[in-house]
Amino acid sequence: MLFEKDHRHGSTAKQRRYARFEIAYTFADFGAAFSFIVGSIFFFFETLMTAGTWLFLFGSVLFAAKPSIRLIREIKLAAMGDDDILAKRYQD
């Protein structure tokens, strides 16, 4: 089922996939934060403003990727099981 918190407690394969997506999500968080911090520092120096602007853009893309990572994770985990539950939901 989508956005079911029990995905991290399922089979070993589900737990592994869940962990991989959480790592990707955390990397996106850290990457975005790092980009914004360094970009902010670059804005103190006129010669680095263009690089700072690119870092802000990169950080924004990473922040936008976070919900996509979560949605893809949930879809893949739902596809790994619970087919009968999903089918029953559409029969009602």
PyMOL CGO cylinders between C-alpha atoms (Angstrom):
from pymol import cmd
from pymol.cgo import CYLINDER

trace = [
    CYLINDER, 0.00, 0.00, 0.00, 1.34, 3.44, -0.82, 0.3, 1, 1, 1, 1, 1, 1,
    CYLINDER, 1.34, 3.44, -0.82, 2.84, 5.44, 2.04, 0.3, 1, 1, 1, 1, 1, 1,
    CYLINDER, 2.84, 5.44, 2.04, 2.50, 2.53, 4.43, 0.3, 1, 1, 1, 1, 1, 1,
    CYLINDER, 2.50, 2.53, 4.43, 4.98, 2.86, 7.28, 0.3, 1, 1, 1, 1, 1, 1,
    CYLINDER, 4.98, 2.86, 7.28, 5.38, -0.93, 7.58, 0.3, 1, 1, 1, 1, 1, 1,
    CYLINDER, 5.38, -0.93, 7.58, 7.55, -1.07, 4.44, 0.3, 1, 1, 1, 1, 1, 1,
    CYLINDER, 7.55, -1.07, 4.44, 10.65, -0.81, 6.59, 0.3, 1, 1, 1, 1, 1, 1,
    CYLINDER, 10.65, -0.81, 6.59, 9.50, -3.85, 8.60, 0.3, 1, 1, 1, 1, 1, 1,
    CYLINDER, 9.50, -3.85, 8.60, 8.65, -6.12, 5.68, 0.3, 1, 1, 1, 1, 1, 1,
    CYLINDER, 8.65, -6.12, 5.68, 10.79, -8.72, 3.97, 0.3, 1, 1, 1, 1, 1, 1,
    CYLINDER, 10.79, -8.72, 3.97, 14.56, -8.39, 3.78, 0.3, 1, 1, 1, 1, 1, 1,
    CYLINDER, 14.56, -8.39, 3.78, 14.29, -7.17, 0.18, 0.3, 1, 1, 1, 1, 1, 1,
    CYLINDER, 14.29, -7.17, 0.18, 11.78, -4.49, 1.22, 0.3, 1, 1, 1, 1, 1, 1,
    CYLINDER, 11.78, -4.49, 1.22, 13.99, -3.40, 4.10, 0.3, 1, 1, 1, 1, 1, 1,
    CYLINDER, 13.99, -3.40, 4.10, 17.02, -3.15, 1.80, 0.3, 1, 1, 1, 1, 1, 1,
    CYLINDER, 17.02, -3.15, 1.80, 15.11, -1.13, -0.80, 0.3, 1, 1, 1, 1, 1, 1,
    CYLINDER, 15.11, -1.13, -0.80, 13.65, 1.11, 1.88, 0.3, 1, 1, 1, 1, 1, 1,
    CYLINDER, 13.65, 1.11, 1.88, 17.15, 1.74, 3.28, 0.3, 1, 1, 1, 1, 1, 1,
    CYLINDER, 17.15, 1.74, 3.28, 18.57, 2.57, -0.16, 0.3, 1, 1, 1, 1, 1, 1,
    CYLINDER, 18.57, 2.57, -0.16, 15.86, 5.14, -0.80, 0.3, 1, 1, 1, 1, 1, 1,
    CYLINDER, 15.86, 5.14, -0.80, 16.34, 6.65, 2.66, 0.3, 1, 1, 1, 1, 1, 1,
    CYLINDER, 16.34, 6.65, 2.66, 20.06, 7.01, 1.90, 0.3, 1, 1, 1, 1, 1, 1,
    CYLINDER, 20.06, 7.01, 1.90, 19.24, 8.71, -1.43, 0.3, 1, 1, 1, 1, 1, 1,
    CYLINDER, 19.24, 8.71, -1.43, 16.80, 11.02, 0.37, 0.3, 1, 1, 1, 1, 1, 1,
    CYLINDER, 16.80, 11.02, 0.37, 19.43, 11.89, 2.99, 0.3, 1, 1, 1, 1, 1, 1,
    CYLINDER, 19.43, 11.89, 2.99, 22.07, 12.56, 0.30, 0.3, 1, 1, 1, 1, 1, 1,
    CYLINDER, 22.07, 12.56, 0.30, 19.61, 14.90, -1.42, 0.3, 1, 1, 1, 1, 1, 1,
    CYLINDER, 19.61, 14.90, -1.42, 19.06, 16.70, 1.90, 0.3, 1, 1, 1, 1, 1, 1,
    CYLINDER, 19.06, 16.70, 1.90, 22.75, 17.07, 2.65, 0.3, 1, 1, 1, 1, 1, 1,
    CYLINDER, 22.75, 17.07, 2.65, 23.58, 18.00, -0.95, 0.3, 1, 1, 1, 1, 1, 1,
    CYLINDER, 23.58, 18.00, -0.95, 20.93, 20.71, -0.99, 0.3, 1, 1, 1, 1, 1, 1,
    CYLINDER, 20.93, 20.71, -0.99, 21.98, 22.08, 2.39, 0.3, 1, 1, 1, 1, 1, 1,
    CYLINDER, 21.98, 22.08, 2.39, 25.66, 22.07, 1.40, 0.3, 1, 1, 1, 1, 1, 1,
    CYLINDER, 25.66, 22.07, 1.40, 24.86, 23.80, -1.90, 0.3, 1, 1, 1, 1, 1, 1,
    CYLINDER, 24.86, 23.80, -1.90, 22.91, 26.55, -0.17, 0.3, 1, 1, 1, 1, 1, 1,
    CYLINDER, 22.91, 26.55, -0.17, 25.55, 27.09, 2.53, 0.3, 1, 1, 1, 1, 1, 1,
    CYLINDER, 25.55, 27.09, 2.53, 28.44, 27.27, 0.06, 0.3, 1, 1, 1, 1, 1, 1,
    CYLINDER, 28.44, 27.27, 0.06, 26.33, 29.33, -2.35, 0.3, 1, 1, 1, 1, 1, 1,
    CYLINDER, 26.33, 29.33, -2.35, 25.56, 31.78, 0.44, 0.3, 1, 1, 1, 1, 1, 1,
    CYLINDER, 25.56, 31.78, 0.44, 29.26, 32.12, 1.27, 0.3, 1, 1, 1, 1, 1, 1,
    CYLINDER, 29.26, 32.12, 1.27, 30.05, 32.64, -2.42, 0.3, 1, 1, 1, 1, 1, 1,
    CYLINDER, 30.05, 32.64, -2.42, 27.66, 35.59, -2.48, 0.3, 1, 1, 1, 1, 1, 1,
    CYLINDER, 27.66, 35.59, -2.48, 30.01, 37.50, -0.18, 0.3, 1, 1, 1, 1, 1, 1,
    CYLINDER, 30.01, 37.50, -0.18, 32.56, 37.59, -3.01, 0.3, 1, 1, 1, 1, 1, 1,
    CYLINDER, 32.56, 37.59, -3.01, 31.69, 39.29, -6.27, 0.3, 1, 1, 1, 1, 1, 1,
    CYLINDER, 31.69, 39.29, -6.27, 33.95, 36.97, -8.28, 0.3, 1, 1, 1, 1, 1, 1,
    CYLINDER, 33.95, 36.97, -8.28, 32.09, 33.90, -6.96, 0.3, 1, 1, 1, 1, 1, 1,
    CYLINDER, 32.09, 33.90, -6.96, 28.49, 35.13, -7.37, 0.3, 1, 1, 1, 1, 1, 1,
    CYLINDER, 28.49, 35.13, -7.37, 27.92, 33.21, -10.61, 0.3, 1, 1, 1, 1, 1, 1,
    CYLINDER, 27.92, 33.21, -10.61, 29.14, 29.99, -8.97, 0.3, 1, 1, 1, 1, 1, 1,
    CYLINDER, 29.14, 29.99, -8.97, 26.92, 30.77, -5.97, 0.3, 1, 1, 1, 1, 1, 1,
    CYLINDER, 26.92, 30.77, -5.97, 23.92, 31.18, -8.26, 0.3, 1, 1, 1, 1, 1, 1,
    CYLINDER, 23.92, 31.18, -8.26, 24.61, 27.77, -9.82, 0.3, 1, 1, 1, 1, 1, 1,
    CYLINDER, 24.61, 27.77, -9.82, 24.90, 26.23, -6.35, 0.3, 1, 1, 1, 1, 1, 1,
    CYLINDER, 24.90, 26.23, -6.35, 21.52, 27.72, -5.41, 0.3, 1, 1, 1, 1, 1, 1,
    CYLINDER, 21.52, 27.72, -5.41, 20.02, 26.22, -8.55, 0.3, 1, 1, 1, 1, 1, 1,
    CYLINDER, 20.02, 26.22, -8.55, 21.62, 22.83, -7.83, 0.3, 1, 1, 1, 1, 1, 1,
    CYLINDER, 21.62, 22.83, -7.83, 20.35, 22.94, -4.23, 0.3, 1, 1, 1, 1, 1, 1,
    CYLINDER, 20.35, 22.94, -4.23, 16.86, 23.79, -5.45, 0.3, 1, 1, 1, 1, 1, 1,
    CYLINDER, 16.86, 23.79, -5.45, 16.89, 20.83, -7.85, 0.3, 1, 1, 1, 1, 1, 1,
    CYLINDER, 16.89, 20.83, -7.85, 17.93, 18.55, -4.97, 0.3, 1, 1, 1, 1, 1, 1,
    CYLINDER, 17.93, 18.55, -4.97, 15.11, 19.89, -2.79, 0.3, 1, 1, 1, 1, 1, 1,
    CYLINDER, 15.11, 19.89, -2.79, 12.70, 19.24, -5.66, 0.3, 1, 1, 1, 1, 1, 1,
    CYLINDER, 12.70, 19.24, -5.66, 14.06, 15.69, -6.04, 0.3, 1, 1, 1, 1, 1, 1,
    CYLINDER, 14.06, 15.69, -6.04, 13.18, 14.76, -2.46, 0.3, 1, 1, 1, 1, 1, 1,
    CYLINDER, 13.18, 14.76, -2.46, 9.42, 14.24, -2.96, 0.3, 1, 1, 1, 1, 1, 1,
    CYLINDER, 9.42, 14.24, -2.96, 10.19, 12.38, -6.19, 0.3, 1, 1, 1, 1, 1, 1,
    CYLINDER, 10.19, 12.38, -6.19, 12.51, 10.02, -4.30, 0.3, 1, 1, 1, 1, 1, 1,
    CYLINDER, 12.51, 10.02, -4.30, 9.80, 9.35, -1.72, 0.3, 1, 1, 1, 1, 1, 1,
    CYLINDER, 9.80, 9.35, -1.72, 7.10, 8.75, -4.35, 0.3, 1, 1, 1, 1, 1, 1,
    CYLINDER, 7.10, 8.75, -4.35, 9.30, 6.40, -6.40, 0.3, 1, 1, 1, 1, 1, 1,
    CYLINDER, 9.30, 6.40, -6.40, 10.23, 4.53, -3.21, 0.3, 1, 1, 1, 1, 1, 1,
    CYLINDER, 10.23, 4.53, -3.21, 6.61, 4.03, -2.23, 0.3, 1, 1, 1, 1, 1, 1,
    CYLINDER, 6.61, 4.03, -2.23, 5.59, 2.88, -5.71, 0.3, 1, 1, 1, 1, 1, 1,
    CYLINDER, 5.59, 2.88, -5.71, 8.46, 0.38, -5.89, 0.3, 1, 1, 1, 1, 1, 1,
    CYLINDER, 8.46, 0.38, -5.89, 7.78, -0.95, -2.40, 0.3, 1, 1, 1, 1, 1, 1,
    CYLINDER, 7.78, -0.95, -2.40, 4.08, -1.28, -3.14, 0.3, 1, 1, 1, 1, 1, 1,
    CYLINDER, 4.08, -1.28, -3.14, 4.97, -3.23, -6.27, 0.3, 1, 1, 1, 1, 1, 1,
    CYLINDER, 4.97, -3.23, -6.27, 7.03, -5.67, -4.19, 0.3, 1, 1, 1, 1, 1, 1,
    CYLINDER, 7.03, -5.67, -4.19, 3.98, -7.01, -2.43, 0.3, 1, 1, 1, 1, 1, 1,
    CYLINDER, 3.98, -7.01, -2.43, 0.51, -6.31, -1.19, 0.3, 1, 1, 1, 1, 1, 1,
    CYLINDER, 0.51, -6.31, -1.19, -0.91, -6.95, -4.68, 0.3, 1, 1, 1, 1, 1, 1,
    CYLINDER, -0.91, -6.95, -4.68, -3.93, -8.63, -3.16, 0.3, 1, 1, 1, 1, 1, 1,
    CYLINDER, -3.93, -8.63, -3.16, -4.60, -5.63, -0.90, 0.3, 1, 1, 1, 1, 1, 1,
    CYLINDER, -4.60, -5.63, -0.90, -4.28, -3.21, -3.81, 0.3, 1, 1, 1, 1, 1, 1,
    CYLINDER, -4.28, -3.21, -3.81, -6.54, -5.38, -5.98, 0.3, 1, 1, 1, 1, 1, 1,
    CYLINDER, -6.54, -5.38, -5.98, -9.19, -5.54, -3.22, 0.3, 1, 1, 1, 1, 1, 1,
    CYLINDER, -9.19, -5.54, -3.22, -9.12, -1.76, -2.91, 0.3, 1, 1, 1, 1, 1, 1,
    CYLINDER, -9.12, -1.76, -2.91, -10.04, -1.39, -6.58, 0.3, 1, 1, 1, 1, 1, 1,
    CYLINDER, -10.04, -1.39, -6.58, -12.80, -4.02, -6.39, 0.3, 1, 1, 1, 1, 1, 1,
    CYLINDER, -12.80, -4.02, -6.39, -14.77, -2.11, -3.77, 0.3, 1, 1, 1, 1, 1, 1,
]
cmd.load_cgo(trace, "trace")
